[in-house]
Amino acid sequence: MNARQRIAAAVALQKPDRVPVAPLLDHYAATYAGYTCAEIMTQGDKRIAAVIKTATELGPWDMTFLADTANATLLQMGVPIPIKLPGRDLPPNSTHQFNEVEFLTPDDYALLERKGFLLFMMDVMGRLKPEWKGLRAGIPLVKTMLEYRRHAKMVKRQGMEVAVGFVHPGILYEWFSLGRGITAMSADTFKRKDAILTAGKVWRKGMVNLAILASRFVGVPRVFIGQSRASPEFISRRNFETLVMPDLEYTVNRLVAAGITPIIHSDTNWTKFFDLFLRFPARKCILELDGKSDIFKAKEILGSHMCIMGDVPAELLALGSKEEVLDYCRKLIEIVGKDGGFILSSGCSLPPNAKVENVRAIYEAAEKWGWYS
């Protein structure tokens, strides 16, 4: 099997010839390739060179991210708060930092409803970066999508799959929680529930239309859906089912109907909500976990319903021994990978300070124990 066939088989809950390998590559690409974080965040040629070098020399992996969330332009277009960047606000080898302030206001719910998705996004981008105000906001988007498509082709020529064709920043509750801050957003779940619901319908339609268009343009039939602040660690089950699940179901179903596989990237501990994911279309989605959720419980609840991806913890990759990484990968392969439907990956991004031998051990474990008879 080739990489594309392995990924497709895992999503369909079939047995490929071997467990696919697909660590989430961001700033670690700079570490391994010898660039600064500032360079890979702002210089596209160095970013894709670092991605290809890392994914081929430490694998070759079946699928790689394009250091998507280490792309300064993508981050600044998709995150509704100021960002501190290495080489500008921070030392060149620092990772970026979100400056969590209450940037979006309660009035922005009504503004989104009144202006519509595109005009609202142009408004927010203009507030964050005055040089992107108005129609000028389209310039960085077009340039980034052209670069993204070119980089995707470069990765495919190496025999690897590109993880996603678009990074969806999450449903409205998730995105506004970034822009409003967790404290203000938690208050909004009581004070402004109707506003969240109404604005959410506008957001979900506009964002999923953009995701489908971008994914098709790039030529990668997978979309990353980020979620963390809508997790059980921040929101009750009742509020999740009311304020989050309708928008999430809409988004997942629209992507699946368009022939696109959602990668539901779930940071923090989602174990309590795993049963809700049974509402998503069977054998059409990937649930990506970050090392905080119980991935073995995910296999128990969702293993016959959706592909599971993860979840070698960041702390193990940075601080553990190679033998510990191999042991954990073997456990993942033998339990979560049993009978297929599993992609071996890192728990969220590979940490920038991961040991080279530990990252290489992910692929070595798949080669040693990941073959299906």
N, C-alpha and C positions, 0 to 999 in steps of 0.2 A: 504494500500500500504506500501511496505517497502522502504527504502532509495533509493535503486537502481531503483525501479520502478518510484519513484517520479522524480528523476533526468532525467530518460529517457523520461518520459512524458513531462517534461518542455522543453527539447531539441526539441522534436517533435511538440512543440507548442500546446500540449494537456493540459487538466486540470487534474492534479493529485488530490488526495484527499485533499492535503494541499500544500501551497507554500513551496518548499524546502528551508532549511536554510543551508548556507555554508559560514561562514565568512572566510576571508583569514588570516590564522594563521601563524605568524612568531615569532618575539621576544616576543609578548604578552604571548606566552606559558611559557616562562621563568618567567615573572612577576607573572602569576597566580599560577604556580606550585612551586614557591619559589626557582628557580635556578637562577644563573647569566646568562647573555647573552653569556659569554665566555663558560659556561658549555654546553648550548644547541647547540652552534655552532660547538663544537669540540668533544662532547661525545654523540655518537648515542643513547645509552641506556637512557640517561637522556632526550634527545630530544624527543624520541618517548613516554616516560613516561609523559612528560609535555604535548605533543599533546593530548594524550588520556585522561588525567585528565581534561584538559581544555575543550575539545570538548564534553565530556560526562557530566561533572558537570554543564556546562553552557548551556546545551542543553537537551538531546543529539541532536547534529546537524545531518543533513542528509549526509553531505559531509564535509570533512576537508582536508586542505592541510597538508603536513607533515613537516611544517616549512621549506619548500624547500629552500627559499632564506635566511634562517638563518642557512644554512649548509655550513660551511667554505670550505669544499672540493669542493662542487658543484660550489660555487661562484668563487673559484680560478681557476677552470677548465673552467668556462664559460664566465668570464668577462676579457677582454684583457687590463686591467690596474691594477696597484698595489692596494691592498686592505689593509686598516688598520683594524686589528681585535681586539675585546675586549680581555683583558687578555694578549695580546702580545704588541700591539701598543697603546692601549687605556685602560681606567679603565674597570674592569671586567663587569660592568653593563651598559656599553655604547653599542649602536648599531654600527655595522661596518660602515666604511666610504670608499667610493671610492676616491682614490687619482688621480683626473683627470689631467693627463699629456698626452702629445702627444706621447703615447707609440708605436702605429703602425705608420709606415712611408708611404709615397706615393709609395715606392717600394713594399709594401706588397700586393698591388693589383696584380702586375705581379707575385709576389712570389706564391700567392694562385693559380693563373692560371697555373703556371709552375709546382708546386709541387703536386697539387691536394689537396683535402680537408683534408685528414687524416695527411699527412706529414706536411702540413702547420700548422695544429692545434698542432702537436707535437713540431714544431719549436717555435710557440708562447708560449706554456706552458713551454718549456725549457728556454726561455728568462725570463719569469716571475719567475719561480722557477727552478734553476739549477738542483735540485735533481730530477726533473721530465723530464730531458732532454732525448730525443730519445725515445726508446721503454719503458723506465721507466714511461712514461706518461700514459701508459695503466694500470698500477698497481692501482693507486687511482680510476680510472674509474671503473674497475672491482669490487673493494672492495665496492665502493659506490653503485653500482647497486645491488650487493648482499644484502647489508644492506637495501636498498630502498625496495627491494622485500619482505624482512622479515618484515619490518615495515608496508608495505601495508597489509600483511596478518593479522598482529596484529590489525590494525584498522578495517578490515572487520569482524573480529571475534567479534567486539563490535557492529556490526550491522550498521556501517557507511560506506559510500563510500569514497574512496580516490580520491582527486580532479584530480590529474594528475599522469601519469606514466613517464613523462619526461618534463623538463623545457627547451623549445627551446628559445635560447637567442635573437631571432629575425632575420629578413632577413639581408642581408649584410649591407645595409645602416644603419640599427639600430646598428648592432654590431660594425661596423667600426666607427660609430659616438662616441661610448664609447671609442674605442681605439685611435682615432685620436683627440677627443675633438670636441665640437660643432663648434667652430670657424673654425678649419681646415677642418672639414667635410663640412661646409657650403661653403667654398672656393672650395672644391673638386667638388661640384655640378656644378660649372662653368668650372673649370680647367681640371677635370679628369672624365667627364661624361662617356666617352667610357670605361674607366678603371673600373668604378663602374658597368656598365652594364655587361661587360665581366666577371669580377670576381664574380658578383652576381649569374651568372648561375652555376658556379662551387660550390659556397657556398650553394645555395639553395638545390641542389641535394644531396650533401654530408650530410648536416645537417638534411634534412628531412629523409634520409635513416637511420641515427643514431636515430632520434626521433622514427621512426616506430619500429626499432629493440628494443630499450630500453623500449618502452611502452608495447610491447608484452612480453618482458622478465619479467617486473615488474607485468604484468597482470592487468593493468589499461588502458582502451581504451579512454583516454583523454590526450591531450598534450597542455601544456601552451605555448602560443606564446607571448613573451614580446614585447611591442612596446610603445615608448614614444617620442624618438627623431626624429621620422619620422612623428610626428603629425603636425597639422596645426599651432602649436605654433612655429615650427622651420623650416618648409619647405612649399613652395608654392604648390598649387594644381597641377600645371603643372609639377613640379619636382616630386611630389608624384606619379602622374600617369605614369611618365616616369621611375623613378628610384626605386620606391618602389612597386607599385601595381603589376607589372608582377611577381616579386618574391613572394609576399604575396599570390597572386592567385595560383601560382604553389604549394606553400607549403600547403595551405588550401585544394586544390583539391587533392593533393597526400595523405594527411592524411585522408580525407573523403573516398577516394577510398579504403584505407586500413582498413576501418571500425573504424576509430578513430575520436573522436569529438575534434575539435580545440577549446580551450578556448583562445579567442583573447583578451589578457589582455592589455587594452588601457589606459595608464596613460596620464595625462594632458588632455586638452580639445580637443576632437575629433568631436565636434558637426558639424563642417563645412564639414566633410568628411563622415558622416553617409550614405549618398546616395550611395557612392561607394561600401559599404558593401553589397548592393543588388546584386552584382556580385558573391558573394559566394553562394555555394549550399544552397538551402532553407531547413530549418528544420534539419540542420546538424551541426550547430555551436553555440557557446556561445560567446556573446560579454560581456566582463567584464569591468565595468567602475569604476573609482576611486573617484568619487565625484566632479570632475571638469567639466566633460562633462554634458550636459543637458540630463539626463536619461529619462525625460518625452518626449523630442523631439525624443530620440531614439525609444521609444515606438511608437510614431506617425509614424516614417519613417520605422522602421524595425520590428515592433511588429508582423506583419503577415509573417515575413521572417526568423527571427532567435531569439533564446532565449536570453534574457537580464539578466545580473547578476550584482547586486550591491545594493545600493551604499551609505550606511550610512557613512557620512564623518568622517574622523579621528578626526577633531576638535570637532565634536559633541560628539563622544564617549569619548574623553579625558576631555572636558571642559563643556559639556552640562549636563542637568539633565536627570534623567531616563524618566520623562514625555516627554521631548523634543525628546528623542530617540524613545519612543513609538509612539508619534505623527508622526514622520517622517516615521517610518516603516509602520504605518497604511496607510499613503499617498502612499508609494511605492506599498504596497499590493493592494490597491483599484484602483490605476491608472495603474501602470506598470504591476501589476499582474492580471489585469482584463482579463478574458478569457484564462489564462494560459500563458506559455512561459516565466516564470519569476523565478529566483532564488534569494532569499533574502540574501544579503551578506554585508560585510563592503565595504567602498570605498577604494580599495587597502588593504594593510595590516592593521590589528588591531593595533593601536598605542601601544607601550609598556606601556604608562601611561594611558591607557583607564581605566575608572572606572568599577569595577566588575559589579555593578548593571546595567550599561549601556550596557555592552556586553551581559549580561543575558537577557536584554530587547529585543534583536533581536529575540531570540527564543520565548520569551513570547508573542511578537507581532504576530508571525506566529501562535502560538497556539490559540490566542484570536481572530484574524481577518482573518487568512489565509486559513480557510477551505472553499472549494468549495462545494456548495450545489448540 
